[in-house]
Amino acid sequence: MITDKDAKEMHNLFNKLEKKVDKGIKHNTKYNYLTGKQITDESTGKRLYDVGGFRLPSVTTILSQTKDTSFLTKWKAKVGEAEAERIKNVSSKRGTFMHTYLEKYILGVGYEDLTPLGQAARPMAQKIIEIGLAPVDEYYGSEITLHYPGLYAGSADLVCSHNGRETIVDFKQANKPKNKDWIEDYYLQCSMYAMAHDYVYGSKIDQLVIMVCTPDLYYQEFKAEGLEFKKYKEKALKRIDMYYELIREPNVAIEAKDFK
C-alpha cells in the first residue's frame, strides 16, 4: 500500500522531473519530415515501413539479414537459449523505456515510469541527457521515419545540430561497455539514416554520434565524420546490395561515389 509519505515523495519527484524537462531542446522546423508506418510482413515476420504507399525493408532487417551471427550463436550456446532470450527481452524493454525518456525530454514533456525496468532506465537516460545531449544546439526531428526511395526505411532517434554540425544521433543501452570493433552495425545503421536524409531532404549530414549507457551508468560516445564516415557509408551500401541479392529481388543500382 502506498502511504501518504510515499505519495508525497512521488509527487515531489514528478514535479522535479517536470521542471527539469519542461523546456526540452529547441526545435528547428527546417525539414518537413514525411510520416511512415511500421508494419510486420505476415508471411516473413520481417519489419517493414510503409512510406507514401510503398513498402520498404527496415534498416534493422537489412543489417540483421546480412550480419555475421557466429559470435551470437556461440554466446547462446554458452549461456543457453532460455537465458539468452531472457537477457535479450530485458535489454530490449529497458532500451525502449530509455528511448521514451529521452524522446520526452527532447520534446519537453514530463514522463515517468514506475515499473522496475522503467526506474532502471530513467538514470540511464539522464546520464545521456547530461553528457551526450549537452552539445545539441537544436533538433530537427526526434523518432522520425527516414527512407531511401526503393531501398529501405527506418526510425532515427534524433537528427540535430550537434556543436553546430548536422548530425544523426543514435541512443543505445548496453549491458556492459562496448568496444568500437563490436558495434560496426551501429555505425552502418546511422550511415543509412544519413544517406536517406541527404537524398530526400537535400541535407549534408556531417557526422554520426552513438550515445551508449549501461545500467551502472557508464557512458560511452562513438563518432564518425569525414573519411571514416564515408567508409561506413560504402560498407552500408555493400550490405544493402547483399540483402537484395539474398532475397533475389531487383535492386536499384547505386554506387558509393554517389555519396561523397
Summary of the structure (lengths in Angstrom):
residues: 260
radius of gyration: 19.4
end to end distance: 60.7
largest distance: 65.6
contacts: 757
relative contact order: 0.13
helix: 48%
strand: 24%
